[in-house]
Amino acid sequence: MDAAAEDVISGSIPLRKAANAYNCNFMTLQRYVKKLKIAKENGDSTLDIKIGYAKPRQIFSEHQEQELANYLKQSAKIFFGLSTMDTKTLAYDYAKANNVNVPDNWHTNKKASKDWLIGFLKRNSSLSIRTPEATSLGRMTSFNRHNVSEFFTNLSRVYEQYKFGCQDIWNIDEKGVTTVQRPNKIIASKGIKQVGAATSGERGSLVTLVYAVSASGNSVPPLLIFPRKYFKDNFVADGPPGCIGSANPSGWVTSEEFLLFIKHFVKHTKCSKEHPVLIVLDNHASHLSVNMINYCRENGIILLSFPPHTSHKLQPLDRSVYGPFKRFYNAATDSWMKNNRGKTMVIYNIPSLIKAALPNAATPKNILSGFTSTGIWSFNKDVFTEEDYLPSEVTNRLLVTENITSDSVSNEIIGNQKNINEYTKDIPSTPSLKNQDNENNQVKVGVSPEELRPYPKAKERKKKYEPQKN
């Protein structure tokens, strides 16, 4: 382009021929030549002249937009992400605090425009609008460095004492399976507001699957618990090979059903006091009955529980097996509904669907991936990064006594935005963007998004001293 423009300006070749000779767009070359001629006539430098149209004026500088993007990412990582409405409000407050010129409609609505948000997301491709997964406060805060460190310390002691191999390390967990599946995505016409798929009902009946996998990639046939008062052998006739069944009114795991599965587990693993095994599991009440613990002692089973509300990160079955199993089970249920048109699925059809889905999910590769990703085997206490612990930082606080005044408590949980009047009280309203150059908008950032809207932080925990009893 530069060579073509130079030939045109020197008069050695016409504009049209130069565009064809240098394979350039005629209109683009014409505009570029015009810019160069004007610059030379005015005695200006041609180094800053760019090809094509000038970049549209942005409200924020690149540095300011990067600060906003980093703040949005960090807020999402600690599970307190901002909605589109919150983001537009923050952008307006950020612009006002830093004396950035904004359109009049920003002042009218007290928030940024929809067009600005769309452009902001396009310019920052690492951001997108996502639907967050609901995460309980217990899970969010319990998975912290202290709890995880305690678990790996106990795991290390067990490894040192018993010298377990990968074939001796097991994980047991339960999974609810229902007669109403979540349909898979289908191809349909564009523009249709709603697309349906057949299910057996609005709410289905639930059967509980109890399963065990080892760090070597092996597994034990599952236990299926039905919501019935009495169990009959024909309930699991079409189930996975070697599976067993039980029944109780709720269909959930109780201490009796879990003890039944442990006996089933001992039968398949041949564990004993001479050849002990390790089972890592959550500390559900049904797993901690006296009869079950005594039976484990008699048969060489070492139990190690996860800290409360951390199984979503530490449990191998949750990390790499039950997710694929859910997808394969939904696909198998979809196929059953298509092959049995007009029929309603009942709990006695579930074992055959588990038989079809479980082998595809509980592959040795998936099982090994679960133990590796949790750091259980091969042992890796540093498998989790600082980013994994970020959500728990919201409730990390010092323990203070009751006599500390309220003025010393500086960090509060903020559901509302921090008052920004201290930053904006002396800043007048700014005019419209008409006929303003981009250079006029290059304002040095004085207030960061975090100063306007601090990251959520719980109050310091107060300890109340009880009077001593005489």
C-alpha positions, -999 to +999 in steps of 0.1 A: +000+000+000+028+024+008+046+017-024+014+022-045+007+055-027+043+067-033+040+059-071+007+078-073+019+108-054+051+110-075+029+109-107+046+079-122+014+059-124-023+067-123-044+057-093-064+030-110-034+013-125-015+015-092-044-003-075-044-031-100-006-034-101-002-036-064-034-056-059-049-029-036-085-018-031-091+013-052-111+033-027-088+024+002-058+035-018-076+067-029-083+077+008-047+068+018-032+090-009-055+119+000-044+117+037-008+117+027-012+147+004-030+167+030-003+159+056+025+170+032+007+202+023+003+211+060+039+200+068+028+173+092+045+140+097+031+110+077+043+084+102+010+085+122-013+082+092-030+048+092-047+029+064-085+026+065-110+043+086-102+059+119-109+038+150-143+048+165-141+068+197-143+047+228-156+061+261-129+044+282-093+040+274-078+006+268-063+006+303-096+015+319-115-012+300-088-037+311-094-027+347-131-032+343-126-066+326-102-078+354-127-067+380-155-087+364-133-118+361-122-117+397-158-111+409-170-142+389-141-163+404-153-156+439-189-165+430-201-129+433-202-120+396-220-090+382-251-091+360-254-070+329-274-044+348-248-043+376-220-040+350-237-010+333-242+007+366-206+001+376-194+015+342-213+047+347-200+051+383-165+043+371-167+069+343-181+096+367-155+089+394-127+093+368-143+123+350-147+105+317-169+121+292-201+100+286-233+104+265-262+123+279-284+092+282-259+077+307-266+106+330-304+102+324-304+065+332-276+065+357-260+036+339-242+027+307-260+020+275-267-014+260-247-005+229-216+002+251-220-032+268-222-050+235-191-032+222-173-038+255-179-076+253-167-076+217-135-058+225-128-081+254-133-115+239-123-132+271-156-121+287-190-136+280-225-136+295-228-169+314-255-186+335-239-194+369-243-227+386-260-223+420-234-231+446-243-233+483-225-210+508-213-242+526-195-255+495-182-221+486-166-215+519-157-250+532-134-257+503-105-237+517-068-242+521-070-252+558-096-280+553-079-294+522-046-293+539-060-313+569-074-339+545-041-344+526-022-345+559-044-374+571-042-391+537-004-388+538-003-404+573-024-433+561-002-439+530+029-439+552+015-463+577-001-489+554+019-485+521-012-487+499-009-493+462-033-479+436-053-512+437-060-507+474-074-471+473-112-469+467-139-442+466-175-449+474-204-426+467-241-426+458-260-410+429-297-404+425-312-417+392-347-407+382-373-418+357-376-383+343-345-374+322-332-341+310-336-344+272-306-340+249-303-311+225-321-316+192-322-299+158-353-278+152-365-248+132-351-214+139-373-189+156-395-213+175-400-201+210-403-235+226-391-270+215-404-300+235-392-335+241-411-364+257-405-374+293-423-398+316-438-371+338-432-338+355-414-353+385-400-388+385-393-415+411-358-419+423-335-449+426-302-445+444-270-460+429-241-468+452-208-474+434-171-480+442-141-474+421-104-478+427-073-458+418-062-486+395-093-481+373-113-511+386-149-510+400-173-530+421-208-538+408-233-512+421-260-514+447-295-501+436-319-489+463-356-487+454-383-466+470-403-497+481-410-513+515-398-547+504-371-557+479-376-585+453-348-600+432-366-592+399-361-555+406-324-558+394-329-587+369-319-564+340-293-544+359-255-543+355-238-577+359-232-586+396-252-557+410-273-561+441-304-543+453-323-532+484-354-512+492-367-487+518-396-462+517-375-432+508-351-448+482-322-431+498-291-446+514-295-455+551-269-471+574-285-506+567-281-502+529-246-489+532-235-518+554-250-541+528-229-525+502-197-527+523-203-565+527-208-567+489-175-547+486-156-570+508-168-600+488-154-586+456-122-570+469-112-599+492-098-573+517-088-584+552-066-574+581-037-589+563-045-571+531-062-538+541-077-513+517-085-476+520-119-461+513-123-423+509-159-411+512-180-383+524-190-381+561-227-387+556-245-400+587-254-433+569-216-440+564-208-437+601-230-462+619-214-483+647-221-516+630-205-504+598-174-491+615-170-523+635-174-544+603-148-523+586-123-529+614-129-566+613-122-568+576-092-545+572-110-514+558-095-480+566-120-452+563-110-416+555-137-390+551-136-357+531-141-324+549-178-313+549-190-297+516-158-305+497-168-336+478-174-316+446-137-310+444-121-339+463-143-369+453-131-388+423-165-401+414-180-366+414-151-352+393-149-376+364-175-405+365-209-392+376-209-363+351-205-385+320-228-411+336-256-385+338-252-376+301-251-413+290-281-421+312-301-392+298-293-404+263-303-440+271-336-427+286-343-406+255-338-438+234-361-458+256-388-431+253-385-432+215-386-470+213-415-472+237-438-445+225-468-438+247-454-458+277-445-443+310-411-452+325-412-468+360-384-475+385-381-511+373-368-498+339-340-479+355-316-509+361-314-517+324-307-480+316-279-480+342-265-511+326-263-493+293-249-460+306-225-470+334-198-489+313-195-459+290-190-435+319-170-456+344-141-463+320-106-469+334-095-436+318-123-416+335-117-433+369-080-427+368-086-391+358-108-386+389-081-398+413-055-377+395-075-345+394-082-347+431-045-354+441-055-387+459-034-409+435-008-402+426-005-382+458-003-345+451-013-321+480-007-291+457-031-301+430-054-272+437-043-236+428-050-203+445-078-197+421-096-228+434-096-213+469-108-178+459-145-183+468-136-191+504-117-158+507-151-141+512-154-155+547-118-156+557-117-132+587-099-127+620-114-138+653-120-108+675-134-103+709-167-087+718-152-056+732-138-044+699-158-014+687-178-013+655-155+013+641-127-013+639-147-036+617-138-022+583-148-050+559-185-057+556-204-080+533-217-056+506-248-064+488-252-028+480-226-006+462-202+014+483-211+051+485-192+069+457-200+104+466-166+110+481-152+104+446-178+122+425-191+151+446-168+177+431-171+164+395-196+182+373-219+165+348-201+160+315-214+170+281-224+149+252-199+131+230-207+151+199-176+165+181-152+153+207-118+139+198-105+106+212-075+124+227-097+144+250-109+112+266-075+100+277-080+106+315-057+092+340-074+067+362-078+079+397-104+055+411-104+017+404-135-005+401-125-022+433-125+011+452-160+019+439-174-016+445-151-036+469-151-074+466-175-089+491-160-097+525-177-110+557-175-092+589-149-102+615-162-130+636-168-119+672-162-143+701-185-139+731-169-148+764-192-168+786-190-162+824-171-189+842-192-212+864-182-214+900 
